[in-house]
């Protein structure tokens, strides 16, 4: 009887003890007051109303809450359970967002949290594309352009422009005579135009004359898909654009020299041949009337001894003597019309 009488009292004492333990834990709350501002160029601070402040707890013990700052730039979270793992995210249009982690809430205190926002830096990239229209009536053109600077830097032998033609795709000059073939066509099927004038011998179909490379501005080789402006051949086409001068004077002097002293002996133990290559060249250009008329003059002396080795016969030296002259005056008649 006595043991049964004490049982309700024991349950009461246990409930009271549990209430004393739980009550302080439930009462452990605090608050946060987030102050959002911008630091101006003069060092002063300006409050930012309308900023979005989101408070969350990564462990899920607190439901995320969002508050908009008032006219004083403040966002108040008055009742928040005590914790040291809160996260604050502050954002506003035109400003870079700011994230604070490990924000601590103290019991029975409203803790101020200052947050400075910086203006957002935006980089705008505009990409403009244009649709390429494919004309079914026109074929694709395959061409190679060699500029004046590229020609001067090319590791080619001699000063003939023909030595640079084989650098284009499909162009070959196996015998090295300066008359290339394109995609297997005959040498006579290659058409070269220099300054709008054909440089092809009408009798042989091969190159007509040498050209001083100092006067060349660009060489263009078209090996496929030439338009109607080209004609006179069924193989490849070439076009040489001469320099037209400018408003500044410029000139150059070059000397190409070769001597048999620097060469090896003839093959088969035969006596070596004495030969020499001597090619001085002078180039000069400038204005006759500024912005209206210009001149270009280019001259080269050619003295070439070409050794010829004959199998089973006597070797000999072939002499080539000549002079390449190029003189041009360009007159800009109007903005669209030019006379050379």
NORDA-V682785 format. One line per field, one symbol per residue. ss: DSSP state (h for helix, s for strand, l for the rest). A space follows every 10 residues. Layout:
# NORDA-V682785
ss = ???
This chain:
# NORDA-V682785
ss = lhhhhhhhhh hhhhhhhhhh hhhhhhhlss sssssssssl llllssslll lsssssslll llllssssll lllsssssss slssssssss slllsllsss ssssslllls ssssssllsl llllllllll llllllllll lsssssshhh hhhlllllll lhhhhlllll ssllllllll ssllllhhhl ssssllssls llllllslll llhhhsssss ssssllllll llllllssss ssllllllls sssssssssh hhllllhhhl lllllsssss sssssssssl llssssssss ssssssssll lllllsssss ssssssssss sslllllssl
